[in-house]
């Protein structure tokens, strides 16, 4: 059916309204709407948001299809309420040429569960020595606007400056994985009381903060845009807050897991809690929540990092870093930000749809829920409570830190340009 009537949904958490979708666009928003022959979705008590946008996803294809593929990753995205995801460049081969980013872009088109926007590598092979084909990737069919060596830091200040200067020419942005490599050699977790007690190599906060400080100053110097990936410390928050007060064009993201989990969990030695940047302290978690609430941190991004079972089911030191997040992100944000009173649902829409779409220039996404706009929408049941069971995931990987944990909220429907990709919690 080309027409869908969502009846009685709280648009951005406000008053209950009806939303009529006709084809790929929203035809009308109001009360008492009717449409002959329309498929009706009863949404009493549910929240209607613009489709979520993730600026930081690892889809692993090409090269690590044992972890995830563009198809399985976008199915996970649709399950989590996402209509667009940005795919990081650390694939095999690395997405450092027009050919590779176009391959990922076309795989996303073929899968059809959400829009996939490839992120291009900043340097050839993520090696930090020579700029990749930034212009060619931007001019390709994929139209790349975001560039990142995520997984590695662009630690050479000259290379970072050149990248910022290059992307300025076409309005692009460099997304930095802020990790001074010399300060984190052998690091296994956050440097602090817990690492000292456990005897594990520490990843100090200053390794992140020093790179952020350098890069906001570089961005100011060349008049370009820099985005900070997975910001994780209270000190990083203060640097970004200072940079914004100075008028520097910097944006920053926080992951759901850094809003909820702390380094105390590492006492279990369960590698599911091993992630980069590492889980930090309770003080850091609280600072990140406050910064997301006041806008110092612009967006929530999942850093969805799938791994095969054998890469996590091993001793801590040998385990891969990362955790899946697309299918639990909204629930974690509801628990940490909405139920604590730090954000309302309009704020969630801003941090998880509007601003990530704006930073990544994802046309048609993060738009108002109003007549004439693309029907990229997410319907959420906030009253739902459920225990996380990774066996239910659409992702190919199961490395979630929330297994067995009760989380609030459930995405019931996701619409991509008017077509349901998720219906009653099940993939269409």
Phi and psi in degrees as a GROMACS rama.xvg file:
@    title "Ramachandran Plot"
@    xaxis  label "Phi"
@    yaxis  label "Psi"
@TYPE xy
-87.6683  -18.3435  UNK-2
-111.304  135.224  UNK-3
-130.961  130.054  UNK-4
-111.038  111.002  UNK-5
-90.1077  115.493  UNK-6
-106.756  124.662  UNK-7
77.6199  25.5181  UNK-8
-84.3381  146.975  UNK-9
-85.4955  99.84  UNK-10
-68.6946  118.936  UNK-11
54.8177  28.7816  UNK-12
82.7177  4.97243  UNK-13
-87.4746  -146.697  UNK-14
-68.2372  149.548  UNK-15
-65.1841  132.025  UNK-16
-141.279  163.649  UNK-17
-98.9728  145.462  UNK-18
-128.298  121.742  UNK-19
-103.548  122.194  UNK-20
-102.737  130.38  UNK-21
-125.879  108.818  UNK-22
68.057  -123.393  UNK-23
-95.456  -2.28718  UNK-24
-126.443  162.447  UNK-25
-80.7245  121.298  UNK-26
-85.3742  -40.4631  UNK-27
-156.218  151.301  UNK-28
-131.19  125.957  UNK-29
178.67  -161.174  UNK-30
-116.761  147.593  UNK-31
68.7246  25.1582  UNK-32
-70.2962  145.999  UNK-33
-135.759  156.096  UNK-34
-157.486  118.283  UNK-35
-64.5028  129.852  UNK-36
80.9434  0.827889  UNK-37
-74.958  144.966  UNK-38
-75.5727  127.311  UNK-39
-101.309  129.983  UNK-40
-111.608  112.389  UNK-41
-77.5481  122.061  UNK-42
-125.749  28.2195  UNK-43
-57.3981  126.042  UNK-44
81.4407  -3.80077  UNK-45
-95.7255  157.423  UNK-46
-102.303  130.891  UNK-47
-105.988  122.928  UNK-48
-120.793  157.196  UNK-49
-62.0719  148.776  UNK-50
-52.159  136.453  UNK-51
-70.7531  151.84  UNK-52
-128.401  125.822  UNK-53
-109.393  116.805  UNK-54
-83.5074  1.55896  UNK-55
-151.147  87.7523  UNK-56
-129.139  141.92  UNK-57
-107.261  113.413  UNK-58
-98.9219  -8.6131  UNK-59
68.5229  -16.8844  UNK-60
-95.618  132.216  UNK-61
-83.8561  155.355  UNK-62
109.726  -35.0224  UNK-63
-126.51  53.6371  UNK-64
-67.9003  -9.90703  UNK-65
-72.09  -21.6456  UNK-66
-90.7606  -46.4794  UNK-67
-167.439  157.234  UNK-68
-126.562  168.995  UNK-69
-59.8229  -38.6643  UNK-70
-64.8481  -52.5157  UNK-71
-67.3807  -36.2781  UNK-72
-66.243  -39.1887  UNK-73
-75.7387  -27.7967  UNK-74
-65.1838  -40.9446  UNK-75
-62.6892  -40.27  UNK-76
-61.6268  -47.2521  UNK-77
-61.0019  -38.365  UNK-78
-62.8549  -31.4142  UNK-79
-89.7113  1.57838  UNK-80
94.4672  11.3341  UNK-81
-90.8193  138.508  UNK-82
-111.51  -8.10888  UNK-83
-151.553  137.821  UNK-84
-134.185  148.899  UNK-85
-104.596  122.26  UNK-86
-94.5287  120.701  UNK-87
-65.9621  159.102  UNK-88
-88.1534  -6.00546  UNK-89
-83.4373  60.0042  UNK-90
-98.5909  -176.113  UNK-91
-129.774  101.791  UNK-92
-72.5005  160.452  UNK-93
-63.1328  143.887  UNK-94
-79.5226  70.6993  UNK-95
-116.8  10.2581  UNK-96
-135.382  162.807  UNK-97
-60.0725  -36.414  UNK-98
-61.5516  -43.4848  UNK-99
-72.4535  -43.3818  UNK-100
-65.3672  -33.9747  UNK-101
-67.9798  -34.9655  UNK-102
-61.6904  -47.6261  UNK-103
-64.0593  -41.3552  UNK-104
-60.05  -44.5762  UNK-105
-71.2848  -34.4324  UNK-106
-61.9706  -37.5211  UNK-107
-64.6249  -42.2555  UNK-108
-61.1736  -42.2798  UNK-109
-68.1668  -36.735  UNK-110
-67.5234  -46.4554  UNK-111
79.8806  5.1687  UNK-112
-87.0847  -26.8649  UNK-113
-162.721  164.657  UNK-114
-73.7205  135.906  UNK-115
-114.886  117.909  UNK-116
-109.406  110.63  UNK-117
-66.2137  144.996  UNK-118
-100.211  132.881  UNK-119
-89.5096  148.986  UNK-120
-67.0979  148.101  UNK-121
-77.5326  -41.4749  UNK-122
-122.428  155.8  UNK-123
-59.2904  124.797  UNK-124
63.7757  15.1807  UNK-125
59.5307  24.8506  UNK-126
-89.7832  -8.46663  UNK-127
76.5889  11.6681  UNK-128
-108.739  -29.6293  UNK-129
-143.202  134.037  UNK-130
-60.6635  139.228  UNK-131
-75.5945  -177.538  UNK-132
-79.5153  68.5571  UNK-133
-60.902  -48.2685  UNK-134
-63.5201  -42.6045  UNK-135
-64.6823  -38.2076  UNK-136
-68.0177  -37.5567  UNK-137
-66.153  -39.4178  UNK-138
-81.3125  -6.33643  UNK-139
-73.6797  175.865  UNK-140
-59.5722  -26.2717  UNK-141
-75.6306  -21.4278  UNK-142
56.1744  49.4513  UNK-143
-64.2575  132.293  UNK-144
-122.093  -16.2795  UNK-145
-114.486  133.42  UNK-146
-128.23  135.083  UNK-147
-156.425  143.601  UNK-148
-97.84  25.8927  UNK-149
-43.6742  139.449  UNK-150
102.524  -28.9836  UNK-151
-135.13  154.399  UNK-152
-94.2657  139.28  UNK-153
-77.8966  88.2597  UNK-154
-87.0986  -16.5882  UNK-155
-80.0966  117.304  UNK-156
-62.7106  -34.2852  UNK-157
-68.2876  -44.453  UNK-158
-61.7057  -43.5537  UNK-159
-62.9022  -41.6513  UNK-160
-61.3464  -44.7887  UNK-161
-62.8766  -39.3295  UNK-162
-63.5722  -44.2592  UNK-163
-62.6855  -39.5406  UNK-164
-66.3747  -39.9769  UNK-165
-65.7543  -50.3234  UNK-166
-70.1869  -21.1143  UNK-167
-59.1677  -31.8889  UNK-168
-61.5609  -30.5646  UNK-169
-123.378  20.4428  UNK-170
72.3596  26.5818  UNK-171
-84.7808  -178.405  UNK-172
-140.969  142.103  UNK-173
-98.7543  124.008  UNK-174
-101.553  113.564  UNK-175
-97.5778  130.95  UNK-176
-85.9227  99.9448  UNK-177
-82.3637  97.7378  UNK-178
-153.04  103.546  UNK-179
-67.2731  111.123  UNK-180
-63.9539  -33.4471  UNK-181
-68.9022  -25.7738  UNK-182
-85.6564  -5.99826  UNK-183
-125.327  17.3474  UNK-184
-61.6328  124.975  UNK-185
75.2854  7.64315  UNK-186
-67.9061  138.255  UNK-187
-119.877  -19.0806  UNK-188
-165.867  179.192  UNK-189
-57.233  135.426  UNK-190
-78.7077  121.529  UNK-191
175.56  -157.969  UNK-192
-59.7091  -45.317  UNK-193
-66.6703  -43.094  UNK-194
-63.0634  -37.0798  UNK-195
-65.5544  -41.994  UNK-196
-69.0407  -34.9661  UNK-197
-86.7643  -15.1746  UNK-198
73.9801  27.494  UNK-199
-100.361  144.569  UNK-200
-58.2406  133.835  UNK-201
-94.4368  143.835  UNK-202
-107.43  95.7189  UNK-203
-72.2874  148.439  UNK-204
-56.8328  -34.3984  UNK-205
-65.4103  -22.239  UNK-206
-64.5843  -33.2428  UNK-207
-81.4567  -47.3531  UNK-208
-65.7872  -35.713  UNK-209
-66.5145  -38.471  UNK-210
-69.3355  -42.1299  UNK-211
-61.2353  -44.296  UNK-212
-59.6014  -45.9832  UNK-213
-61.1462  -45.0726  UNK-214
-74.0319  -33.0507  UNK-215
-68.3748  -33.1239  UNK-216
-70.0324  -38.0898  UNK-217
-63.5276  -42.6951  UNK-218
-62.5669  -39.5335  UNK-219
-64.9962  -42.3559  UNK-220
-62.2339  -41.6761  UNK-221
-97.1294  -4.32988  UNK-222
69.0909  40.3732  UNK-223
-120.134  -179.671  UNK-224
-104.954  133.976  UNK-225
-128.153  141.034  UNK-226
-119.793  133.607  UNK-227
-97.7034  118.155  UNK-228
-74.5532  150.977  UNK-229
26.305  57.6893  UNK-230
-59.5166  136.665  UNK-231
-135.416  -2.96571  UNK-232
-125.748  155.523  UNK-233
-61.2027  -36.2884  UNK-234
-65.6524  -38.2711  UNK-235
-62.0907  -39.3041  UNK-236
-57.2343  -45.5191  UNK-237
-65.8368  -36.4231  UNK-238
-66.8209  -44.6364  UNK-239
-65.1122  -40.1603  UNK-240
-61.1027  -43.5376  UNK-241
-62.4225  -44.8143  UNK-242
-61.5258  -41.3876  UNK-243
-66.958  -37.2658  UNK-244
-65.3865  -23.6689  UNK-245
-87.6172  -7.15537  UNK-246
88.9795  12.6061  UNK-247
-74.2343  140.051  UNK-248
-83.4263  77.2322  UNK-249
-122.832  140.158  UNK-250
-125.956  162.128  UNK-251
-146.84  153.462  UNK-252
-124.479  155.887  UNK-253
-128.585  146.253  UNK-254
-88.5809  156.183  UNK-255
-57.3217  -40.3233  UNK-256
-67.5477  -29.3994  UNK-257
-77.2314  -11.793  UNK-258
-86.6245  -12.1878  UNK-259
-126.557  -42.5427  UNK-260
-98.186  150.521  UNK-261
-124.986  170.267  UNK-262
-68.3116  -10.6551  UNK-263
-60.4338  -28.5036  UNK-264
-65.7731  -22.2021  UNK-265
-67.8799  -17.2502  UNK-266
-57.8158  -22.9094  UNK-267
-75.8323  -14.587  UNK-268
58.4963  21.0796  UNK-269
-82.079  116.104  UNK-270
-62.9134  -9.34281  UNK-271
-63.8596  -20.7912  UNK-272
-93.4611  5.82127  UNK-273
-88.2962  119.87  UNK-274
-151.956  158.578  UNK-275
-125.724  121.181  UNK-276
-65.0144  158.595  UNK-277
-72.4739  162.655  UNK-278
-60.4485  136.074  UNK-279
-105.62  -158.186  UNK-280
-90.191  168.469  UNK-281
-59.0618  -37.6291  UNK-282
-61.1071  -42.2702  UNK-283
-63.6442  -44.6009  UNK-284
-56.9797  -46.8137  UNK-285
-65.1742  -38.1476  UNK-286
-65.1173  -38.317  UNK-287
-66.4297  -41.3924  UNK-288
-62.038  -46.0635  UNK-289
-63.1386  -38.6638  UNK-290
-69.9331  -34.9893  UNK-291
-67.6267  -38.7472  UNK-292
-65.8958  -41.4726  UNK-293
-89.6837  -0.82854  UNK-294
92.496  -2.09131  UNK-295
-60.9898  -45.8812  UNK-296
-90.6255  125.701  UNK-297
-79.5881  -38.9973  UNK-298
-143.834  164.419  UNK-299
-101.886  130.434  UNK-300
-132.386  139.911  UNK-301
-74.9044  -33.1321  UNK-302
52.0193  39.8062  UNK-303
-52.9201  111.947  UNK-304
-127.452  83.3637  UNK-305
-73.57  143.269  UNK-306
-137.295  147.795  UNK-307
-67.253  158.862  UNK-308
-51.4364  -44.3761  UNK-309
-68.2828  -21.6146  UNK-310
-79.721  -11.384  UNK-311
-117.059  -26.7715  UNK-312
-88.5161  70.3593  UNK-313
-158.162  -177.663  UNK-314
-68.5037  154.441  UNK-315
-53.2065  -48.4614  UNK-316
-62.1034  -31.255  UNK-317
-89.444  -11.2323  UNK-318
-73.072  148.518  UNK-319
-72.5771  154.606  UNK-320
-92.8754  137.507  UNK-321
133.038  159.429  UNK-322
-147.615  149.113  UNK-323
-75.5602  153.861  UNK-324
-152.325  -11.6937  UNK-325
-60.7683  -37.3024  UNK-326
-87.8549  -6.59142  UNK-327
-120.503  -5.48682  UNK-328
-58.2537  -49.1949  UNK-329
-65.0883  -36.3852  UNK-330
-63.7736  -42.0513  UNK-331
-65.5899  -40.6336  UNK-332
-65.7776  -38.9557  UNK-333
-59.949  -44.2614  UNK-334
-67.7524  -45.6742  UNK-335
-84.7928  -27.164  UNK-336
-115.796  -42.393  UNK-337
-79.9192  -49.79  UNK-338
-73.2357  -13.3504  UNK-339
-92.0929  -5.16547  UNK-340
82  8.62565  UNK-341
-78.8887  -31.7247  UNK-342
-135.408  147.055  UNK-343
-94.5794  -179.843  UNK-344
-67.8749  -29.7691  UNK-345
-64.1947  -36.6938  UNK-346
-66.0544  -37.6622  UNK-347
-62.7408  -44.3738  UNK-348
-59.4976  -39.1296  UNK-349
-65.0311  -45.7782  UNK-350
-80.0627  -23.7527  UNK-351
-112.697  -0.946935  UNK-352
-140.433  -60.6011  UNK-353
-62.6677  -54.1991  UNK-354
-71.9646  -41.81  UNK-355
-61.7354  -35.2255  UNK-356
-64.8406  -38.2032  UNK-357
-69.3272  -44.9297  UNK-358
-61.789  -42.7252  UNK-359
-88.9707  -1.76435  UNK-360
56.4247  48.078  UNK-361
-88.0215  94.476  UNK-362
-60.176  136.874  UNK-363
85.0026  -5.37576  UNK-364
-112.652  157.243  UNK-365
66.4605  27.1852  UNK-366
-91.9938  160.995  UNK-367
-61.8979  151.424  UNK-368
-85.4052  84.2807  UNK-369
-152.386  164.552  UNK-370
-58.3633  137.371  UNK-371
90.0284  -7.89017  UNK-372
-89.4977  155.416  UNK-373
-59.0991  139.789  UNK-374
-84.7512  64.0106  UNK-375
-100.764  104.012  UNK-376
-140.024  153.692  UNK-377
-132.594  129.668  UNK-378
-111.126  127.088  UNK-379
-122.898  136.447  UNK-380
-98.2832  100.226  UNK-381
-75.2998  -16.6293  UNK-382
-81.5439  -13.9963  UNK-383
-65.5368  142.337  UNK-384
-131.335  131.939  UNK-385
-152.834  153.826  UNK-386
-89.6234  131.457  UNK-387
-70.0282  124.194  UNK-388
-124.945  106.373  UNK-389
-60.5891  -18.2302  UNK-390
-62.6703  -21.1462  UNK-391
-87.5853  -4.83764  UNK-392
-69.1497  147.452  UNK-393
-83.0334  -22.7398  UNK-394
-61.2902  150.248  UNK-395
-71.6633  -22.6211  UNK-396
-105.442  160.661  UNK-397
-124.758  12.9876  UNK-398
-80.4513  69.0875  UNK-399
-101.617  139.133  UNK-400
-81.0715  -2.04388  UNK-401
-103.456  6.85402  UNK-402
-55.712  128.358  UNK-403
81.4729  -2.84197  UNK-404
-93.7477  137.967  UNK-405
-81.6391  128.751  UNK-406
-126.262  151.047  UNK-407
-88.1275  157.511  UNK-408
80.3306  149.189  UNK-409
-151.53  132.5  UNK-410
-75.3  123.059  UNK-411
-99.1178  -35.3731  UNK-412
-138.988  141.125  UNK-413
-129.671  134.324  UNK-414
-122.031  125.448  UNK-415
-109.248  107.901  UNK-416
47.6267  48.7491  UNK-417
83.6748  -6.15633  UNK-418
-103.706  127.953  UNK-419
-71.2705  123.683  UNK-420
-100.686  -19.2396  UNK-421
-137.687  129.688  UNK-422
-131.532  121.709  UNK-423
51.8618  39.9128  UNK-424
78.9894  3.78551  UNK-425
-119.041  139.645  UNK-426
-63.291  136.162  UNK-427
